[in-house]
Amino acid sequence: MTNTETKPVADAEGGNQMSVTEFILLGFSNTLELQTLLFLLFLVIYIMTMAGNILILVLVVVDQHLHTPMYLFLGNLSCLETCYTSTILASLLTGDRTISFYACVIQYNIFGFLAATECYLLAAMSYDRYLAICKPLHYTIIMHGRFCLQLAAGSWVSGLLASYIVTGMILQLTFCGPNEIDHFFCDFNPLLNISCSDTHLLQLLASILSFIFTLPPFLLTVTSYVCIIVAILQIPSTTGRQKAFSTCSSHLIVVTIFYWTITIVYVLPKNDTLRDLNKVFSLLYTVLTPLVNPLIYSLRNKEVKEALRKALGEKGFEREYTTSQVSAGTTGL
Ligand SMILES: *[C@@H]1O[C@H](CO)[C@@H](O)[C@H](O)[C@H]1NC(C)=O
């Protein structure tokens, strides 16, 4: 911590007590070889994530057959994940470890916004699957265009609201050095760790807020899936069960990965031995989830695969595709 990166508190203008103007993100490694290797790894992951999610987004927008609530939500999710990965990996891929105070706050704000929105979108998607499987007769009546739009818009607005409140709290913090953040992006806890304010109250407040904002979508997701599983188990035929399950299995996998990784990072106790591991676990939900989501959806979903084949101009399946869509529509899938 050289003095060039900090300036005396007295210099700060307008009652703003910030004294550190720049942070250094320590990232993963200090050795140059490993850094280069990690850079290449993240670059490959970034390109694959962007390609996968943009592909899904384009398919959903372009293909009329995918204009159903489930795929429109999936389009929202893919759109979200392209932004999410770009935000997280920005500092890893530019190779510049220094980040200004405001860039750091903005990065956290966007990250929080997208992570919270993902929670709500996943819940909306679970609810959609619940209606499709447990209330097939009411599905089209309840899940009409305007309600879908309200759910999607509600997700984005709630995410925005949650992240603005927490970001407002970060802006209250004073940083007077050290300015090294032991993480690969500006996250809440690593920032609190280097702040010289008293963070106890803030930590408590943040925990309460994250419960208020994440518990409802989490409970909605869990309840939906409990009902779905109960309903599926009551289907007498094996093929019927498999068919019903196949319409929600991709989403169930995505939801499970998302909540498991988030829980590992934020809920497990943070002692020193877990701290390094925590950085690796953070990679799971910041980098891995956006990478695997399009893979899960494109590998497991007949509709997505067929839309892809169609987009690539393969002939001779169009009629089969249309009929399968019609039958899926009538069974409420
Ligand atoms: C997001 O979801 C809404 C509501 O279903 C839909 O109208 C919109 O087109 C979706 N956006 C994308 C990019 O898929």
The ligand as an ORCA input file, in Angstrom:
! r2SCAN-3c Opt
* xyz 0 1
  C     -38.481    -11.196    -21.836
  O     -39.742    -11.647    -21.419
  C     -40.844    -10.887    -21.888
  C     -42.106    -11.430    -21.290
  O     -42.261    -12.796    -21.537
  C     -40.863    -10.908    -23.420
  O     -41.923    -10.127    -23.893
  C     -39.543    -10.402    -23.960
  O     -39.506    -10.519    -25.351
  C     -38.395    -11.202    -23.351
  N     -37.137    -10.645    -23.810
  C     -36.205    -11.366    -24.423
  C     -34.986    -10.641    -24.819
  O     -36.341    -12.549    -24.643
*
